[in-house]
Amino acid sequence: MVNFLSLDKTLQAMLPCSSNNQKVDFVVPSRDIANPLLIWQIKKMPCAGQIINTHEKPLSVARKNGVLAASTDWVAMVDDDMLLPSNWLTLIMKAIEPGIGAIGTVAVHKNPHVAAYERVVGTVYNLSKLDTNPHINNIIIRRDLMKNYNPPKLFFGEDQYFKRYVLKSGYRWKVLPFLGATHLGTSKNYVIVGISYRRYGHFGLYKLLRRTVARLIFTPFAALSNSSFKTFVYLSRLNVEFLAGFAKEYVTEKL
């Protein structure tokens, strides 16, 4: 005689998303209409729950309120200028374990100059181990962590602020290697980035020195890998802008 109750439990265990707690809601902040390709990609993912598209500003507030509006234990936060492979959620959920509060993945940039730089750096150092990039543009996070988060009204540098909050909450922030996520975003104003990184304590002098030396070493190799002098000029300009912003804020503090 078949034990249908036992069979039902076995079948549920085989299904990756047999309960709401195993699904993952998505928060996709956007300025206006959400990226239709990204929304389509999410809808095709196994275990994807509801998609919460928010237009709140600043982005940090949109992320918090969006996550708290979700109904799942873990929530994905994905920027509107990202594209994800169909197995992104399945792979990232496999990395969930006790003690982890957030999980991001290394994303490749559509910008060919930035992509060349990260490709070169990645040949000598695992990009998922870099402590200066939390990859907040494609992460999953424990929903409960957002309850006590006081989001700063920042755009540049909020990822560093948020990572520190998660760590201070007693959880680990994990970054997985490249799983197929693509960042379509345009370049930032690196003078403002430099100012923010100094003003809000994201970089001390040690990290600034480390960043500067790395840029000096790897920028020429990135240009060579692209066979493009434009890559050298582009990356050098970003480096100078960042240092100028950082120095400007440092001088302002001392006046």
N, C-alpha and C positions, 0 to 999 in steps of 0.2 A: 504494500500500500504506500502511495506517494505521500510524503509529508509536505503538503503545500505551504505551510507556514515556514518551514525550514528552507524550502526552495525559494520562496519569496525573499527571505533574508539574504540568501546566497546571491540572488540576482541583484539585489540592491547594493550589496557590497562590491559587485563587479562594476557597477555604474559609477563613474567618477563624480557625478553630481546628483546623487539620489535624494539629497535634502537641501534645504535653503542654506544651511550653515556651510555646505560645501561649494555653493555657488559664490561668485565674486562679482559684486556690482562695480561698474566703471564710472568714474568721474572724469568728464572731459570739459575743462574750461575753454571758452572761446570768446572772441570779441563779438561775433554775430552768429552766422550760421556755421554749425560744426562741420569740420572736414568730412564730406560724404564718404570718401574712400575709407577713412579711418573707422567711421561708424559701421560701414559695411563689413570691414574686417573683424570688428569686435562682435558683431551679431553672428558671425560664422564660427566663433570660438566655442568649443565645448566648455561648459561651466560658467559662461558669461551670464550674469544676471541683468538687471536693469541698467540702462545707460543714462546717467544724470549729466545733462549738458547745461552748464551754468555760465552766465554772462556777467557775473559780479566782478567788481574791481575793488581793491587790487587782487592780483592772482592768488596771493597767500590766503585771503579771506574766502575767495571762491573755492579753493581747495578744501579748507576746513569745513565750510558749510555744506559743500557737496558730499564730503565723506560722511558727515553726521546725518545727512539725508538718506544714506544708504541703509540697507537692512541686512547686510551680510557681515560676518565677523571680520573678514578681510576685504579690503576695497582697493581696486586699481585706480591709480591717478595717472592719467596719460595726457600730455599736452596735445593741443589741437594740431600742431605742426609735426606730428609723429606718424609713422606708418609701422604696423606690426605684422609679423608672420602669423599664420593661422594657429601655430602651436605655441605661441608666446605664453599664453596663460597656463597651458598644461605644463610647460617646462618650468615656469617660475613657481608654480604651486608645489612642485616636487621639492623645492628648496626650503619650504616652510618647516620650521622645527622650533622647539621651545627655546625661548630666550631671544628670538629674532623679532624685531619690531617692524622692520621695513626691508624690502628686497627690490633692488633696481637692476637694470642690465645695461651693459655697455652698448651704446648706439653708434652707428656709423653716420657721418655727416654727408649730406648731399653736396655741400660746399666742397669743391675739389681740393682747395688749398688746405682747409682744416682737416679734411679726410686724409690727405697726404701726410700731414704732420703726425696725426694720431697713428697712422699706419706705420710710420717710421719708429715712433716711440714704442708701439706695441711689439716691435721685433726684438726689443731689448728689455722690456718690462711689461708685465701683465697689467693691462689697463684696468682690470677689475680690482687691482690691489692699490691703485692710486688713492690716497686719502684726501685729495683735493677736489674730487668730482663725485658727488653722491648719485648722479644720474637720476635726479628727481623727475625728469621728463617722462620716465616710464617705470613706475614702481607699483608694488602692492604694499599695503600698510594695514596694521591692526586698527580697526575702526575706533576702538576704545581709546587709542592714543591721542585722537583728535579732541577728546572732550576737554582736556585741560590745556590745550595748545593756544597760546596767545599770539596769533599771527602778526608779524611786523608788516608795516605798510611799505614793503620792499618789492622790487622786481628783480634787480640784480643782487645776488647773494642770499636770497631767501633759502636756497637749497642748503647752504652751509649752516644757516641759523636753525633750520628745521632738523638737520641731522644732529646738531648738538642737543636739541630738545629731546630727540628720541634716545640718544645715548644717556642723557641725564635722567631719563625715565627708567633706566635700568635695562634697556633692550639693546641689542646689537643691530647695526645697519649693515646689511650684506649686499654686495654687488656681484652679479654673475657675469661671466664673459659674454661676448657678443652672441646673441640668439637670433638676430635678424632684424632688430629694430632700426629704423632709419629716421634721422632728424632732418627735417626739411627747412628748418628755421634759417632766417637771414642772420647776418653778422650783427653783433651787439655794438653799442658805443663803448669801446673799451676804456675811454677816459672815465666815464661814469662807473664802469665796473671796478676800475682801480680805486676810485674814491670810496665806493661802497665797501670794498674788501678791507680798506684801512679803517673807515669810520665805524664799522660794526665788528671789528676784530676778527674777521675771517682769516686774515693773513698777518702773522707776525713777521719780523725781519728775517727769521730763518727760512720760512716758507717763501717769502719774497725772493730771497737770494737763490733758493733752490729752483724756483720757477724761472728766474732770469737766466741762470746758468744753463738750464735745460733748453730754453728757447735759443740761446746762443749756439748750443751744440747741434740741436736737431733741425733747426730751420733750414740751414743749407742742404742737409740731406733730404729734407722734404721737397725742396725745390728740384734737387737732382732726380728724385723718384718720379716727379711729375714732368721732368725735362722742361721746366718752365721757370723763367726768371720772374714772371708775374707772381708765382707762389712765394718766392723769396721776398719780394717787395710787399706783398699783402701781409704775410705773417710778421715781417719786421715792423710794419706800420702798427699792427695790433699790439705788438710787444711794447713799442714806444708809447703808444696811447695808454696802455695799462700802467706803465711806470710813471708817466706824467700825471695821471689821475691819483695814483697812490702818493706820489711826492707832493702834489698840490694839497691833499688832505692832511698829510703829515705836517707841512709847513703851517697850514691853517690852525692846526692844534697847538702849535708852539707859539703862535702870535698872541 
